[in-house]
């Protein structure tokens, strides 16, 4: 069970409910430590991309404790914070990794996302034996992996990782809002909202803006 699941016909996200189906099959195949991985902030104009990895205990009886867990995009901010606490409590292991704006500009967003995921995996103890990812593959480390279309809406391990990635990044954006006032990072989380773009035009890019991303690069060219 390795590689991109690109041929799947997947229903719309609104109709999907995550479960432990993928994990159960892997547990039956002898993989005890299965890590779900997801990221947050890939499309933002500022701040890092953040990845999280979560290993749930190999216990099908865990499913009732996860009832109501969804991918981070389907939950309110308050619900995400509540689930972040529960995910940390029930997980066998979890880790969060960051790749900075400078690394994104240097490596490109895909490679930087993989770097953040690698850092999240390095924080896990025990180390995983198989990876479940949300439409991503990791050439390094050489661990068997399954990449799922809309995986965060179909698989509890990936949904749990999406919660930790999103809440960790949001918390950092709150801090960055104090360090770099005027851009509204606490509200927009670095994404290109109208208010953020207006602040970018007024103030110019901050040290944490991604200079390789077009709206930021356009303002840099104007400044020259």
mmCIF file of the C-alpha atoms, coordinates in Angstrom:
data_MODEL
# 
_entry.id   MODEL 
# 
loop_
_atom_site.group_PDB 
_atom_site.id 
_atom_site.type_symbol 
_atom_site.label_atom_id 
_atom_site.label_alt_id 
_atom_site.label_comp_id 
_atom_site.label_asym_id 
_atom_site.label_entity_id 
_atom_site.label_seq_id 
_atom_site.pdbx_PDB_ins_code 
_atom_site.Cartn_x 
_atom_site.Cartn_y 
_atom_site.Cartn_z 
_atom_site.occupancy 
_atom_site.B_iso_or_equiv 
_atom_site.pdbx_formal_charge 
_atom_site.auth_seq_id 
_atom_site.auth_comp_id 
_atom_site.auth_asym_id 
_atom_site.auth_atom_id 
_atom_site.pdbx_PDB_model_num 
ATOM 1   C CA . UNK A 1 1   ? 0.000   0.000  0.000  1.00 0.00 ? 1   UNK A CA 1 
ATOM 2   C CA . UNK A 1 2   ? 2.413   2.625  -1.265 1.00 0.00 ? 2   UNK A CA 1 
ATOM 3   C CA . UNK A 1 3   ? 2.159   5.659  -3.518 1.00 0.00 ? 3   UNK A CA 1 
ATOM 4   C CA . UNK A 1 4   ? -0.416  8.189  -4.643 1.00 0.00 ? 4   UNK A CA 1 
ATOM 5   C CA . UNK A 1 5   ? -4.055  7.100  -4.694 1.00 0.00 ? 5   UNK A CA 1 
ATOM 6   C CA . UNK A 1 6   ? -4.782  9.255  -7.743 1.00 0.00 ? 6   UNK A CA 1 
ATOM 7   C CA . UNK A 1 7   ? -7.264  6.932  -9.457 1.00 0.00 ? 7   UNK A CA 1 
ATOM 8   C CA . UNK A 1 8   ? -9.790  7.006  -6.625 1.00 0.00 ? 8   UNK A CA 1 
ATOM 9   C CA . UNK A 1 9   ? -13.263 8.370  -7.238 1.00 0.00 ? 9   UNK A CA 1 
ATOM 10  C CA . UNK A 1 10  ? -13.881 10.263 -4.011 1.00 0.00 ? 10  UNK A CA 1 
ATOM 11  C CA . UNK A 1 11  ? -17.232 11.829 -3.030 1.00 0.00 ? 11  UNK A CA 1 
ATOM 12  C CA . UNK A 1 12  ? -17.484 15.503 -2.161 1.00 0.00 ? 12  UNK A CA 1 
ATOM 13  C CA . UNK A 1 13  ? -15.842 16.576 1.081  1.00 0.00 ? 13  UNK A CA 1 
ATOM 14  C CA . UNK A 1 14  ? -19.194 17.495 2.649  1.00 0.00 ? 14  UNK A CA 1 
ATOM 15  C CA . UNK A 1 15  ? -20.386 13.876 2.451  1.00 0.00 ? 15  UNK A CA 1 
ATOM 16  C CA . UNK A 1 16  ? -17.226 12.300 3.853  1.00 0.00 ? 16  UNK A CA 1 
ATOM 17  C CA . UNK A 1 17  ? -16.851 11.200 7.475  1.00 0.00 ? 17  UNK A CA 1 
ATOM 18  C CA . UNK A 1 18  ? -13.446 10.008 8.710  1.00 0.00 ? 18  UNK A CA 1 
ATOM 19  C CA . UNK A 1 19  ? -12.992 6.664  10.417 1.00 0.00 ? 19  UNK A CA 1 
ATOM 20  C CA . UNK A 1 20  ? -10.283 4.141  11.298 1.00 0.00 ? 20  UNK A CA 1 
ATOM 21  C CA . UNK A 1 21  ? -10.773 2.007  8.181  1.00 0.00 ? 21  UNK A CA 1 
ATOM 22  C CA . UNK A 1 22  ? -7.308  2.596  6.734  1.00 0.00 ? 22  UNK A CA 1 
ATOM 23  C CA . UNK A 1 23  ? -5.635  2.212  10.112 1.00 0.00 ? 23  UNK A CA 1 
ATOM 24  C CA . UNK A 1 24  ? -7.459  -1.050 10.865 1.00 0.00 ? 24  UNK A CA 1 
ATOM 25  C CA . UNK A 1 25  ? -6.337  -2.600 7.584  1.00 0.00 ? 25  UNK A CA 1 
ATOM 26  C CA . UNK A 1 26  ? -2.744  -1.624 8.276  1.00 0.00 ? 26  UNK A CA 1 
ATOM 27  C CA . UNK A 1 27  ? -2.898  -2.906 11.857 1.00 0.00 ? 27  UNK A CA 1 
ATOM 28  C CA . UNK A 1 28  ? -4.183  -6.252 10.559 1.00 0.00 ? 28  UNK A CA 1 
ATOM 29  C CA . UNK A 1 29  ? -1.250  -6.328 8.134  1.00 0.00 ? 29  UNK A CA 1 
ATOM 30  C CA . UNK A 1 30  ? 1.158   -6.025 11.050 1.00 0.00 ? 30  UNK A CA 1 
ATOM 31  C CA . UNK A 1 31  ? 1.876   -2.287 11.062 1.00 0.00 ? 31  UNK A CA 1 
ATOM 32  C CA . UNK A 1 32  ? 1.535   -1.238 14.698 1.00 0.00 ? 32  UNK A CA 1 
ATOM 33  C CA . UNK A 1 33  ? 2.676   2.362  14.393 1.00 0.00 ? 33  UNK A CA 1 
ATOM 34  C CA . UNK A 1 34  ? 0.779   4.170  11.643 1.00 0.00 ? 34  UNK A CA 1 
ATOM 35  C CA . UNK A 1 35  ? 1.273   7.940  11.384 1.00 0.00 ? 35  UNK A CA 1 
ATOM 36  C CA . UNK A 1 36  ? -1.191  10.338 9.800  1.00 0.00 ? 36  UNK A CA 1 
ATOM 37  C CA . UNK A 1 37  ? 0.371   13.484 8.348  1.00 0.00 ? 37  UNK A CA 1 
ATOM 38  C CA . UNK A 1 38  ? -1.170  16.765 7.227  1.00 0.00 ? 38  UNK A CA 1 
ATOM 39  C CA . UNK A 1 39  ? -0.087  20.372 6.745  1.00 0.00 ? 39  UNK A CA 1 
ATOM 40  C CA . UNK A 1 40  ? -1.391  23.907 7.230  1.00 0.00 ? 40  UNK A CA 1 
ATOM 41  C CA . UNK A 1 41  ? -0.412  27.188 5.638  1.00 0.00 ? 41  UNK A CA 1 
ATOM 42  C CA . UNK A 1 42  ? 0.657   25.947 2.242  1.00 0.00 ? 42  UNK A CA 1 
ATOM 43  C CA . UNK A 1 43  ? -1.185  28.733 0.402  1.00 0.00 ? 43  UNK A CA 1 
ATOM 44  C CA . UNK A 1 44  ? -0.464  31.592 2.806  1.00 0.00 ? 44  UNK A CA 1 
ATOM 45  C CA . UNK A 1 45  ? 1.561   34.651 1.787  1.00 0.00 ? 45  UNK A CA 1 
ATOM 46  C CA . UNK A 1 46  ? 3.382   34.901 5.107  1.00 0.00 ? 46  UNK A CA 1 
ATOM 47  C CA . UNK A 1 47  ? 4.635   32.697 7.897  1.00 0.00 ? 47  UNK A CA 1 
ATOM 48  C CA . UNK A 1 48  ? 5.774   29.081 7.867  1.00 0.00 ? 48  UNK A CA 1 
ATOM 49  C CA . UNK A 1 49  ? 4.173   25.992 6.486  1.00 0.00 ? 49  UNK A CA 1 
ATOM 50  C CA . UNK A 1 50  ? 3.424   23.626 9.365  1.00 0.00 ? 50  UNK A CA 1 
ATOM 51  C CA . UNK A 1 51  ? 3.030   19.846 9.301  1.00 0.00 ? 51  UNK A CA 1 
ATOM 52  C CA . UNK A 1 52  ? 1.878   17.492 12.047 1.00 0.00 ? 52  UNK A CA 1 
ATOM 53  C CA . UNK A 1 53  ? 2.202   13.743 12.449 1.00 0.00 ? 53  UNK A CA 1 
ATOM 54  C CA . UNK A 1 54  ? -0.016  11.654 14.721 1.00 0.00 ? 54  UNK A CA 1 
ATOM 55  C CA . UNK A 1 55  ? 0.225   7.982  15.679 1.00 0.00 ? 55  UNK A CA 1 
ATOM 56  C CA . UNK A 1 56  ? -2.988  6.651  17.182 1.00 0.00 ? 56  UNK A CA 1 
ATOM 57  C CA . UNK A 1 57  ? -2.872  3.550  19.399 1.00 0.00 ? 57  UNK A CA 1 
ATOM 58  C CA . UNK A 1 58  ? -3.503  0.359  17.376 1.00 0.00 ? 58  UNK A CA 1 
ATOM 59  C CA . UNK A 1 59  ? -6.885  -0.173 19.012 1.00 0.00 ? 59  UNK A CA 1 
ATOM 60  C CA . UNK A 1 60  ? -10.164 -0.228 17.008 1.00 0.00 ? 60  UNK A CA 1 
ATOM 61  C CA . UNK A 1 61  ? -11.947 0.535  20.287 1.00 0.00 ? 61  UNK A CA 1 
ATOM 62  C CA . UNK A 1 62  ? -10.528 4.054  20.045 1.00 0.00 ? 62  UNK A CA 1 
ATOM 63  C CA . UNK A 1 63  ? -13.100 5.009  17.417 1.00 0.00 ? 63  UNK A CA 1 
ATOM 64  C CA . UNK A 1 64  ? -15.854 6.194  19.820 1.00 0.00 ? 64  UNK A CA 1 
ATOM 65  C CA . UNK A 1 65  ? -13.386 8.619  21.441 1.00 0.00 ? 65  UNK A CA 1 
ATOM 66  C CA . UNK A 1 66  ? -12.777 10.186 18.044 1.00 0.00 ? 66  UNK A CA 1 
ATOM 67  C CA . UNK A 1 67  ? -16.418 10.525 17.041 1.00 0.00 ? 67  UNK A CA 1 
ATOM 68  C CA . UNK A 1 68  ? -16.994 14.044 15.742 1.00 0.00 ? 68  UNK A CA 1 
ATOM 69  C CA . UNK A 1 69  ? -13.384 14.619 14.727 1.00 0.00 ? 69  UNK A CA 1 
ATOM 70  C CA . UNK A 1 70  ? -13.202 16.205 11.272 1.00 0.00 ? 70  UNK A CA 1 
ATOM 71  C CA . UNK A 1 71  ? -10.521 17.799 9.194  1.00 0.00 ? 71  UNK A CA 1 
ATOM 72  C CA . UNK A 1 72  ? -9.590  21.247 10.484 1.00 0.00 ? 72  UNK A CA 1 
ATOM 73  C CA . UNK A 1 73  ? -11.330 23.118 7.655  1.00 0.00 ? 73  UNK A CA 1 
ATOM 74  C CA . UNK A 1 74  ? -14.705 21.727 8.732  1.00 0.00 ? 74  UNK A CA 1 
ATOM 75  C CA . UNK A 1 75  ? -14.467 22.844 12.364 1.00 0.00 ? 75  UNK A CA 1 
ATOM 76  C CA . UNK A 1 76  ? -14.698 26.176 14.143 1.00 0.00 ? 76  UNK A CA 1 
ATOM 77  C CA . UNK A 1 77  ? -11.634 27.635 15.848 1.00 0.00 ? 77  UNK A CA 1 
ATOM 78  C CA . UNK A 1 78  ? -13.062 26.727 19.264 1.00 0.00 ? 78  UNK A CA 1 
ATOM 79  C CA . UNK A 1 79  ? -13.769 23.136 18.177 1.00 0.00 ? 79  UNK A CA 1 
ATOM 80  C CA . UNK A 1 80  ? -10.267 22.808 16.768 1.00 0.00 ? 80  UNK A CA 1 
ATOM 81  C CA . UNK A 1 81  ? -8.746  23.865 20.097 1.00 0.00 ? 81  UNK A CA 1 
ATOM 82  C CA . UNK A 1 82  ? -10.888 21.323 21.953 1.00 0.00 ? 82  UNK A CA 1 
ATOM 83  C CA . UNK A 1 83  ? -9.923  18.560 19.536 1.00 0.00 ? 83  UNK A CA 1 
ATOM 84  C CA . UNK A 1 84  ? -6.236  19.498 19.702 1.00 0.00 ? 84  UNK A CA 1 
ATOM 85  C CA . UNK A 1 85  ? -6.286  18.752 23.427 1.00 0.00 ? 85  UNK A CA 1 
ATOM 86  C CA . UNK A 1 86  ? -8.076  15.435 22.911 1.00 0.00 ? 86  UNK A CA 1 
ATOM 87  C CA . UNK A 1 87  ? -5.793  14.363 20.070 1.00 0.00 ? 87  UNK A CA 1 
ATOM 88  C CA . UNK A 1 88  ? -2.731  14.903 22.252 1.00 0.00 ? 88  UNK A CA 1 
ATOM 89  C CA . UNK A 1 89  ? -4.370  12.969 25.091 1.00 0.00 ? 89  UNK A CA 1 
ATOM 90  C CA . UNK A 1 90  ? -5.337  9.890  23.061 1.00 0.00 ? 90  UNK A CA 1 
ATOM 91  C CA . UNK A 1 91  ? -2.361  9.729  20.681 1.00 0.00 ? 91  UNK A CA 1 
ATOM 92  C CA . UNK A 1 92  ? 0.442   7.266  21.121 1.00 0.00 ? 92  UNK A CA 1 
ATOM 93  C CA . UNK A 1 93  ? 2.793   9.930  19.733 1.00 0.00 ? 93  UNK A CA 1 
ATOM 94  C CA . UNK A 1 94  ? 2.518   13.259 17.940 1.00 0.00 ? 94  UNK A CA 1 
ATOM 95  C CA . UNK A 1 95  ? 4.895   15.810 16.470 1.00 0.00 ? 95  UNK A CA 1 
ATOM 96  C CA . UNK A 1 96  ? 4.757   19.197 14.765 1.00 0.00 ? 96  UNK A CA 1 
ATOM 97  C CA . UNK A 1 97  ? 7.302   20.530 12.268 1.00 0.00 ? 97  UNK A CA 1 
ATOM 98  C CA . UNK A 1 98  ? 7.805   23.983 10.742 1.00 0.00 ? 98  UNK A CA 1 
ATOM 99  C CA . UNK A 1 99  ? 9.454   25.240 7.545  1.00 0.00 ? 99  UNK A CA 1 
ATOM 100 C CA . UNK A 1 100 ? 10.075  28.990 7.541  1.00 0.00 ? 100 UNK A CA 1 
ATOM 101 C CA . UNK A 1 101 ? 9.224   31.564 4.882  1.00 0.00 ? 101 UNK A CA 1 
ATOM 102 C CA . UNK A 1 102 ? 12.920  31.688 4.018  1.00 0.00 ? 102 UNK A CA 1 
ATOM 103 C CA . UNK A 1 103 ? 12.980  27.918 3.480  1.00 0.00 ? 103 UNK A CA 1 
ATOM 104 C CA . UNK A 1 104 ? 9.833   28.140 1.360  1.00 0.00 ? 104 UNK A CA 1 
ATOM 105 C CA . UNK A 1 105 ? 11.478  30.793 -0.827 1.00 0.00 ? 105 UNK A CA 1 
ATOM 106 C CA . UNK A 1 106 ? 14.670  28.770 -1.089 1.00 0.00 ? 106 UNK A CA 1 
ATOM 107 C CA . UNK A 1 107 ? 13.234  25.279 -1.620 1.00 0.00 ? 107 UNK A CA 1 
ATOM 108 C CA . UNK A 1 108 ? 9.784   25.892 -3.086 1.00 0.00 ? 108 UNK A CA 1 
ATOM 109 C CA . UNK A 1 109 ? 6.532   25.217 -1.264 1.00 0.00 ? 109 UNK A CA 1 
ATOM 110 C CA . UNK A 1 110 ? 6.342   21.475 -2.025 1.00 0.00 ? 110 UNK A CA 1 
ATOM 111 C CA . UNK A 1 111 ? 9.863   20.732 -0.801 1.00 0.00 ? 111 UNK A CA 1 
ATOM 112 C CA . UNK A 1 112 ? 9.347   22.981 2.223  1.00 0.00 ? 112 UNK A CA 1 
ATOM 113 C CA . UNK A 1 113 ? 6.118   21.139 3.063  1.00 0.00 ? 113 UNK A CA 1 
ATOM 114 C CA . UNK A 1 114 ? 7.991   17.845 2.891  1.00 0.00 ? 114 UNK A CA 1 
ATOM 115 C CA . UNK A 1 115 ? 10.704  19.323 5.128  1.00 0.00 ? 115 UNK A CA 1 
ATOM 116 C CA . UNK A 1 116 ? 8.107   20.338 7.725  1.00 0.00 ? 116 UNK A CA 1 
ATOM 117 C CA . UNK A 1 117 ? 6.605   16.826 7.564  1.00 0.00 ? 117 UNK A CA 1 
ATOM 118 C CA . UNK A 1 118 ? 10.053  15.272 7.995  1.00 0.00 ? 118 UNK A CA 1 
ATOM 119 C CA . UNK A 1 119 ? 10.618  17.411 11.089 1.00 0.00 ? 119 UNK A CA 1 
ATOM 120 C CA . UNK A 1 120 ? 7.243   16.366 12.504 1.00 0.00 ? 120 UNK A CA 1 
ATOM 121 C CA . UNK A 1 121 ? 8.132   12.713 11.940 1.00 0.00 ? 121 UNK A CA 1 
ATOM 122 C CA . UNK A 1 122 ? 11.501  13.122 13.639 1.00 0.00 ? 122 UNK A CA 1 
ATOM 123 C CA . UNK A 1 123 ? 9.662   14.228 16.793 1.00 0.00 ? 123 UNK A CA 1 
ATOM 124 C CA . UNK A 1 124 ? 7.748   10.930 17.022 1.00 0.00 ? 124 UNK A CA 1 
ATOM 125 C CA . UNK A 1 125 ? 8.633   8.238  19.529 1.00 0.00 ? 125 UNK A CA 1 
ATOM 126 C CA . UNK A 1 126 ? 8.067   5.485  18.509 1.00 0.00 ? 126 UNK A CA 1 
ATOM 127 C CA . UNK A 1 127 ? 8.909   6.041  14.880 1.00 0.00 ? 127 UNK A CA 1 
ATOM 128 C CA . UNK A 1 128 ? 6.148   5.072  12.418 1.00 0.00 ? 128 UNK A CA 1 
ATOM 129 C CA . UNK A 1 129 ? 6.120   1.936  10.286 1.00 0.00 ? 129 UNK A CA 1 
ATOM 130 C CA . UNK A 1 130 ? 3.666   3.299  7.703  1.00 0.00 ? 130 UNK A CA 1 
ATOM 131 C CA . UNK A 1 131 ? 2.464   6.783  6.743  1.00 0.00 ? 131 UNK A CA 1 
ATOM 132 C CA . UNK A 1 132 ? -1.016  7.964  5.784  1.00 0.00 ? 132 UNK A CA 1 
ATOM 133 C CA . UNK A 1 133 ? -0.889  11.331 4.012  1.00 0.00 ? 133 UNK A CA 1 
ATOM 134 C CA . UNK A 1 134 ? -3.319  13.854 2.584  1.00 0.00 ? 134 UNK A CA 1 
ATOM 135 C CA . UNK A 1 135 ? -2.408  13.814 -1.120 1.00 0.00 ? 135 UNK A CA 1 
ATOM 136 C CA . UNK A 1 136 ? 1.324   14.097 -0.530 1.00 0.00 ? 136 UNK A CA 1 
ATOM 137 C CA . UNK A 1 137 ? 4.244   11.710 -0.814 1.00 0.00 ? 137 UNK A CA 1 
ATOM 138 C CA . UNK A 1 138 ? 7.530   11.842 1.070  1.00 0.00 ? 138 UNK A CA 1 
ATOM 139 C CA . UNK A 1 139 ? 10.586  10.508 -0.783 1.00 0.00 ? 139 UNK A CA 1 
ATOM 140 C CA . UNK A 1 140 ? 12.524  10.725 2.480  1.00 0.00 ? 140 UNK A CA 1 
ATOM 141 C CA . UNK A 1 141 ? 12.314  8.875  4.866  1.00 0.00 ? 141 UNK A CA 1 
ATOM 142 C CA . UNK A 1 142 ? 11.958  5.538  3.009  1.00 0.00 ? 142 UNK A CA 1 
ATOM 143 C CA . UNK A 1 143 ? 8.829   4.369  4.874  1.00 0.00 ? 143 UNK A CA 1 
ATOM 144 C CA . UNK A 1 144 ? 5.893   2.678  3.148  1.00 0.00 ? 144 UNK A CA 1 
ATOM 145 C CA . UNK A 1 145 ? 3.121   5.187  2.731  1.00 0.00 ? 145 UNK A CA 1 
ATOM 146 C CA . UNK A 1 146 ? -0.351  5.748  1.352  1.00 0.00 ? 146 UNK A CA 1 
ATOM 147 C CA . UNK A 1 147 ? -1.414  9.107  -0.062 1.00 0.00 ? 147 UNK A CA 1 
ATOM 148 C CA . UNK A 1 148 ? -5.180  9.664  -0.043 1.00 0.00 ? 148 UNK A CA 1 
ATOM 149 C CA . UNK A 1 149 ? -7.272  12.154 -1.977 1.00 0.00 ? 149 UNK A CA 1 
ATOM 150 C CA . UNK A 1 150 ? -9.112  14.229 0.664  1.00 0.00 ? 150 UNK A CA 1 
ATOM 151 C CA . UNK A 1 151 ? -7.385  12.092 3.271  1.00 0.00 ? 151 UNK A CA 1 
ATOM 152 C CA . UNK A 1 152 ? -8.085  14.565 6.072  1.00 0.00 ? 152 UNK A CA 1 
ATOM 153 C CA . UNK A 1 153 ? -11.819 14.019 5.516  1.00 0.00 ? 153 UNK A CA 1 
ATOM 154 C CA . UNK A 1 154 ? -11.562 10.201 5.313  1.00 0.00 ? 154 UNK A CA 1 
ATOM 155 C CA . UNK A 1 155 ? -8.989  9.062  7.846  1.00 0.00 ? 155 UNK A CA 1 
ATOM 156 C CA . UNK A 1 156 ? -8.875  9.808  11.581 1.00 0.00 ? 156 UNK A CA 1 
ATOM 157 C CA . UNK A 1 157 ? -5.069  9.829  11.769 1.00 0.00 ? 157 UNK A CA 1 
ATOM 158 C CA . UNK A 1 158 ? -4.821  12.456 9.030  1.00 0.00 ? 158 UNK A CA 1 
ATOM 159 C CA . UNK A 1 159 ? -7.725  14.469 10.443 1.00 0.00 ? 159 UNK A CA 1 
ATOM 160 C CA . UNK A 1 160 ? -5.995  14.482 13.833 1.00 0.00 ? 160 UNK A CA 1 
ATOM 161 C CA . UNK A 1 161 ? -2.788  15.697 12.204 1.00 0.00 ? 161 UNK A CA 1 
ATOM 162 C CA . UNK A 1 162 ? -4.700  18.442 10.387 1.00 0.00 ? 162 UNK A CA 1 
ATOM 163 C CA . UNK A 1 163 ? -5.996  19.697 13.734 1.00 0.00 ? 163 UNK A CA 1 
ATOM 164 C CA . UNK A 1 164 ? -2.539  19.874 15.306 1.00 0.00 ? 164 UNK A CA 1 
ATOM 165 C CA . UNK A 1 165 ? -0.992  21.511 12.246 1.00 0.00 ? 165 UNK A CA 1 
ATOM 166 C CA . UNK A 1 166 ? -3.716  24.147 12.017 1.00 0.00 ? 166 UNK A CA 1 
ATOM 167 C CA . UNK A 1 167 ? -3.876  25.016 15.727 1.00 0.00 ? 167 UNK A CA 1 
ATOM 168 C CA . UNK A 1 168 ? -0.081  25.132 16.012 1.00 0.00 ? 168 UNK A CA 1 
ATOM 169 C CA . UNK A 1 169 ? 0.184   27.474 13.042 1.00 0.00 ? 169 UNK A CA 1 
ATOM 170 C CA . UNK A 1 170 ? -2.690  29.668 14.234 1.00 0.00 ? 170 UNK A CA 1 
ATOM 171 C CA . UNK A 1 171 ? -1.040  30.065 17.634 1.00 0.00 ? 171 UNK A CA 1 
ATOM 172 C CA . UNK A 1 172 ? 2.190   31.126 15.955 1.00 0.00 ? 172 UNK A CA 1 
ATOM 173 C CA . UNK A 1 173 ? 0.331   33.646 13.785 1.00 0.00 ? 173 UNK A CA 1 
ATOM 174 C CA . UNK A 1 174 ? -1.075  35.198 16.970 1.00 0.00 ? 174 UNK A CA 1 
ATOM 175 C CA . UNK A 1 175 ? 2.510   35.714 18.157 1.00 0.00 ? 175 UNK A CA 1 
ATOM 176 C CA . UNK A 1 176 ? 3.633   37.040 14.768 1.00 0.00 ? 176 UNK A CA 1 
ATOM 177 C CA . UNK A 1 177 ? 0.824   39.599 14.871 1.00 0.00 ? 177 UNK A CA 1 
ATOM 178 C CA . UNK A 1 178 ? 2.503   41.182 17.914 1.00 0.00 ? 178 UNK A CA 1 
ATOM 179 C CA . UNK A 1 179 ? 5.972   41.046 16.365 1.00 0.00 ? 179 UNK A CA 1 
ATOM 180 C CA . UNK A 1 180 ? 4.858   42.453 13.008 1.00 0.00 ? 180 UNK A CA 1 
ATOM 181 C CA . UNK A 1 181 ? 1.803   44.642 13.649 1.00 0.00 ? 181 UNK A CA 1 
ATOM 182 C CA . UNK A 1 182 ? -0.325  46.131 10.928 1.00 0.00 ? 182 UNK A CA 1 
ATOM 183 C CA . UNK A 1 183 ? -0.791  43.094 8.691  1.00 0.00 ? 183 UNK A CA 1 
ATOM 184 C CA . UNK A 1 184 ? -3.550  41.436 10.709 1.00 0.00 ? 184 UNK A CA 1 
ATOM 185 C CA . UNK A 1 185 ? -1.790  38.091 11.027 1.00 0.00 ? 185 UNK A CA 1 
ATOM 186 C CA . UNK A 1 186 ? -3.951  37.138 14.029 1.00 0.00 ? 186 UNK A CA 1 
ATOM 187 C CA . UNK A 1 187 ? -7.033  37.406 11.810 1.00 0.00 ? 187 UNK A CA 1 
ATOM 188 C CA . UNK A 1 188 ? -5.849  36.370 8.355  1.00 0.00 ? 188 UNK A CA 1 
ATOM 189 C CA . UNK A 1 189 ? -3.206  33.815 9.460  1.00 0.00 ? 189 UNK A CA 1 
ATOM 190 C CA . UNK A 1 190 ? -0.978  35.046 6.658  1.00 0.00 ? 190 UNK A CA 1 
ATOM 191 C CA . UNK A 1 191 ? -3.459  34.356 3.857  1.00 0.00 ? 191 UNK A CA 1 
ATOM 192 C CA . UNK A 1 192 ? -4.085  36.907 1.111  1.00 0.00 ? 192 UNK A CA 1 
ATOM 193 C CA . UNK A 1 193 ? -7.280  38.535 2.305  1.00 0.00 ? 193 UNK A CA 1 
ATOM 194 C CA . UNK A 1 194 ? -8.246  41.963 0.963  1.00 0.00 ? 194 UNK A CA 1 
ATOM 195 C CA . UNK A 1 195 ? -7.194  43.595 4.232  1.00 0.00 ? 195 UNK A CA 1 
ATOM 196 C CA . UNK A 1 196 ? -3.859  41.764 4.187  1.00 0.00 ? 196 UNK A CA 1 
ATOM 197 C CA . UNK A 1 197 ? -3.156  42.808 0.593  1.00 0.00 ? 197 UNK A CA 1 
ATOM 198 C CA . UNK A 1 198 ? -4.027  46.410 1.465  1.00 0.00 ? 198 UNK A CA 1 
ATOM 199 C CA . UNK A 1 199 ? -1.592  46.297 4.401  1.00 0.00 ? 199 UNK A CA 1 
ATOM 200 C CA . UNK A 1 200 ? 1.049   44.778 2.153  1.00 0.00 ? 200 UNK A CA 1 
ATOM 201 C CA . UNK A 1 201 ? 0.633   47.659 -0.299 1.00 0.00 ? 201 UNK A CA 1 
ATOM 202 C CA . UNK A 1 202 ? 0.801   50.191 2.525  1.00 0.00 ? 202 UNK A CA 1 
ATOM 203 C CA . UNK A 1 203 ? 3.636   48.715 4.598  1.00 0.00 ? 203 UNK A CA 1 
ATOM 204 C CA . UNK A 1 204 ? 5.565   46.569 2.162  1.00 0.00 ? 204 UNK A CA 1 
ATOM 205 C CA . UNK A 1 205 ? 6.584   42.970 2.956  1.00 0.00 ? 205 UNK A CA 1 
ATOM 206 C CA . UNK A 1 206 ? 7.581   42.000 6.482  1.00 0.00 ? 206 UNK A CA 1 
ATOM 207 C CA . UNK A 1 207 ? 10.517  39.673 7.231  1.00 0.00 ? 207 UNK A CA 1 
ATOM 208 C CA . UNK A 1 208 ? 8.112   36.711 7.368  1.00 0.00 ? 208 UNK A CA 1 
ATOM 209 C CA . UNK A 1 209 ? 6.439   37.289 4.003  1.00 0.00 ? 209 UNK A CA 1 
ATOM 210 C CA . UNK A 1 210 ? 7.152   34.711 1.308  1.00 0.00 ? 210 UNK A CA 1 
ATOM 211 C CA . UNK A 1 211 ? 9.028   36.677 -1.299 1.00 0.00 ? 211 UNK A CA 1 
ATOM 212 C CA . UNK A 1 212 ? 8.660   33.966 -3.929 1.00 0.00 ? 212 UNK A CA 1 
ATOM 213 C CA . UNK A 1 213 ? 4.852   34.195 -3.819 1.00 0.00 ? 213 UNK A CA 1 
ATOM 214 C CA . UNK A 1 214 ? 3.507   36.465 -6.532 1.00 0.00 ? 214 UNK A CA 1 
ATOM 215 C CA . UNK A 1 215 ? 1.521   39.082 -4.541 1.00 0.00 ? 215 UNK A CA 1 
ATOM 216 C CA . UNK A 1 216 ? 4.559   39.648 -2.313 1.00 0.00 ? 216 UNK A CA 1 
ATOM 217 C CA . UNK A 1 217 ? 6.997   39.570 -5.233 1.00 0.00 ? 217 UNK A CA 1 
ATOM 218 C CA . UNK A 1 218 ? 4.876   42.139 -7.080 1.00 0.00 ? 218 UNK A CA 1 
ATOM 219 C CA . UNK A 1 219 ? 5.159   44.554 -4.162 1.00 0.00 ? 219 UNK A CA 1 
ATOM 220 C CA . UNK A 1 220 ? 8.902   44.016 -4.001 1.00 0.00 ? 220 UNK A CA 1 
ATOM 221 C CA . UNK A 1 221 ? 9.196   44.916 -7.674 1.00 0.00 ? 221 UNK A CA 1 
ATOM 222 C CA . UNK A 1 222 ? 7.139   48.077 -7.156 1.00 0.00 ? 222 UNK A CA 1 
ATOM 223 C CA . UNK A 1 223 ? 9.385   49.073 -4.230 1.00 0.00 ? 223 UNK A CA 1 
ATOM 224 C CA . UNK A 1 224 ? 12.410  48.897 -6.500 1.00 0.00 ? 224 UNK A CA 1 
# 
